[in-house]
């Protein structure tokens, strides 16, 4: 139950505009898709 609360707190604090900018920069440098990079960040 504690992990679920932590996860919902983290997701509620995400600034999606900033995340999108970071994903765009990573895409330019690495050539990976934004979706792949997003899931890679989640796994890490």
Order of alpha helices (4+ residues) and beta strands (2+ residues): alpha-alpha-alpha
